[in-house]
Amino acid sequence: MSASLTTGEQSIALTGPLTALGLGKLWPQAITAASKAHGTPLTLDLTAVTVLDTSGAALILAMETAHGGPVTLTGATPRATALLTQLRTALPPPGTPAPKPTPESAPPLLAGAKIRIEFFGATVLALIGLPRKLRFLRGADFFRIADRAGLQALPLVLMLGFLIGMILAFQSAIPMRQFGADLYVANLVAISLFRELGPLLVAVILAGRTGSAFAAELGTMQVNEEIAALTTMGIDPPTMLVLPRMAAAMLVMPALIVAMDVSGLLGMGSVLMFFGFPASAIVAQITASTGPQDFLLGLFKGMIFAAAVALIGCRAGLTAGNGPRAVGEAATAAVVGGIVATVLLDGLFAVMSYRLGL
Amino acid sequence: MPPIISIRDVSQTFGPRTIFKNVSFDIEPGEVFVILGGSGCGKSTLLKQIIGLLRPTSGHITVAGHSVTDDVEAVRKTIGVMFQSGALFGSMTLLENVALALAVFTDLPAAARNEIARIKLALVGLAGAVDLLPAEVSGGMVKRAAIARALALDPPILLLDEPSAGLDPITSAGLDRLILELRDALGATFVVVTHELPSILAIADRCAMLDAKAEGLIALGPPADLKANATDPMVKAFFNRETPQ
């Protein structure tokens, strides 16, 4: 039997079980009926109510509120009366202000910049004070981070490098063939990879894999008050947590860039060989068009990108708010911040290398 | 009236380790029943078996006429659980935490769900904190909100895992009073896992004591009786806060 209501002159009779599972249809009808009786005395007849749980009691209280005037209850069992009395006692008077949650909006631009500058300053100070705090560093942590950021990223870097080399070769071969310059695809791809794409793509991978992992790990530590515990133990979190991550990221970055460059060249070479060019000709084009400065510039840029990605990931984690949502937001901020910073720094390098004639 | 929870010859082992064996007792409707014992005696394990999160190695548990082994879904509809840490969803306000089950399992309109959730929170003394996040309230308030969430669908049985753990004596006493008030107002059966002696003496109609060394049940009855008349050295030691002889 489902719950229902019957309206009479200045009375509403409720019937059946008034429980959470059976009130869906009855609730709006009951509220409407009670509001219609506004201004006249109302009697709520509960004689035929078989079960009344707190949801049913909530409906009766909501009907009283919707009616807004004196309501008389009849036919309520002693238990129902006791429950209604308890709820009326527990509820605050209408209009009592309730505290609202702290707004979760992002800090204003200036405050955000201040947090970033403070964090950068703390990291620089940690670096300067490192010789006195070597005991804070844990070798096992460093190697674990380097393994995850470097070795475990290697298959992805190799696969992406090979595919990007192939794609670049295919895409550039078509227009260059019109000028009979197919072989110069090797020059184009090699220069692009060494100077730009190698470090840039690896930095993007690092931001997606490692920057987000740093933010999530440190964000969880922040939420669990582990960072506060480190601070109260006199252990400086930037020294123990940020510097090893930054060092590991900077250390693995050149190796990943080399892997990206080599796999990209192999991808490009496989396409050119498919077009009928001998391997010796491709190698000759690469060696003739690129020099050590191109390769080294790429490695140097990559290490700077890695430092930025690691710093941004750690900053996002260490300044995370409270709760699981904060960890997700920190990871997102790490990836977005890491990629944006990488592109900005790359632009800066482009201007500098143009000015310096590199 | 038949027992609302019936535990018959229940044992639990993990590999070679026996947690308890051949535990049997009944819980009557409307009573506050406390499962107690020292650390590692299997209190929380037994609770997990009653909820159906852990299948007993042997034995049988019936909840509100449904076998936990054969019909765990029906059992879970009759039970509300408060976990030890509260286990509130951190990204939801207290109101949203309580209203979640109402949104999933009922066809109530949103305004009605919120009104009911607000009333449940008022019932546990949190009328002024409905819009706060779990991270923004105290440990005692988290436990109260977790009880309100367990009450969302007015289940006839409430299982509370260590409700007083980590709380100050005043908050803890408030929580004990709340349990008794809810039992009286709702007529629900409360199964409470705890080893807080003041709480046990304040709220329990009956209690079952498990012991790790004995690998099973060593006492069953009203706490005052056990405190006064127990002959088992562990039971005597527990209720009189002594080191067992």
Boltz contact constraints between the chains, C-beta under 6 A:
constraints:
  - contact:
      token1: [A, 20]
      token2: [B, 106]
      max_distance: 6.0
  - contact:
      token1: [A, 20]
      token2: [B, 153]
      max_distance: 6.0
  - contact:
      token1: [A, 20]
      token2: [B, 154]
      max_distance: 6.0
  - contact:
      token1: [A, 21]
      token2: [B, 106]
      max_distance: 6.0
  - contact:
      token1: [A, 23]
      token2: [B, 108]
      max_distance: 6.0
  - contact:
      token1: [A, 24]
      token2: [B, 106]
      max_distance: 6.0
  - contact:
      token1: [A, 24]
      token2: [B, 107]
      max_distance: 6.0
  - contact:
      token1: [A, 24]
      token2: [B, 108]
      max_distance: 6.0
  - contact:
      token1: [A, 27]
      token2: [B, 108]
      max_distance: 6.0
  - contact:
      token1: [A, 27]
      token2: [B, 112]
      max_distance: 6.0
  - contact:
      token1: [A, 53]
      token2: [B, 154]
      max_distance: 6.0
  - contact:
      token1: [A, 54]
      token2: [B, 154]
      max_distance: 6.0
  - contact:
      token1: [A, 55]
      token2: [B, 116]
      max_distance: 6.0
  - contact:
      token1: [A, 58]
      token2: [B, 115]
      max_distance: 6.0
  - contact:
      token1: [A, 58]
      token2: [B, 116]
      max_distance: 6.0
  - contact:
      token1: [A, 58]
      token2: [B, 119]
      max_distance: 6.0
  - contact:
      token1: [A, 62]
      token2: [B, 115]
      max_distance: 6.0
  - contact:
      token1: [A, 83]
      token2: [B, 185]
      max_distance: 6.0
  - contact:
      token1: [A, 86]
      token2: [B, 185]
      max_distance: 6.0
  - contact:
      token1: [A, 87]
      token2: [B, 119]
      max_distance: 6.0
  - contact:
      token1: [A, 90]
      token2: [B, 122]
      max_distance: 6.0
  - contact:
      token1: [A, 90]
      token2: [B, 123]
      max_distance: 6.0
  - contact:
      token1: [A, 91]
      token2: [B, 122]
      max_distance: 6.0
  - contact:
      token1: [A, 92]
      token2: [B, 127]
      max_distance: 6.0
  - contact:
      token1: [A, 98]
      token2: [B, 128]
      max_distance: 6.0
  - contact:
      token1: [A, 98]
      token2: [B, 130]
      max_distance: 6.0
  - contact:
      token1: [A, 98]
      token2: [B, 131]
      max_distance: 6.0
  - contact:
      token1: [A, 100]
      token2: [B, 131]
      max_distance: 6.0
  - contact:
      token1: [A, 101]
      token2: [B, 131]
      max_distance: 6.0
  - contact:
      token1: [A, 101]
      token2: [B, 132]
      max_distance: 6.0
  - contact:
      token1: [A, 101]
      token2: [B, 133]
      max_distance: 6.0
  - contact:
      token1: [A, 322]
      token2: [B, 135]
      max_distance: 6.0
  - contact:
      token1: [A, 323]
      token2: [B, 90]
      max_distance: 6.0
  - contact:
      token1: [A, 323]
      token2: [B, 91]
      max_distance: 6.0
  - contact:
      token1: [A, 323]
      token2: [B, 135]
      max_distance: 6.0
  - contact:
      token1: [A, 324]
      token2: [B, 90]
      max_distance: 6.0
  - contact:
      token1: [A, 324]
      token2: [B, 91]
      max_distance: 6.0
  - contact:
      token1: [A, 325]
      token2: [B, 91]
      max_distance: 6.0
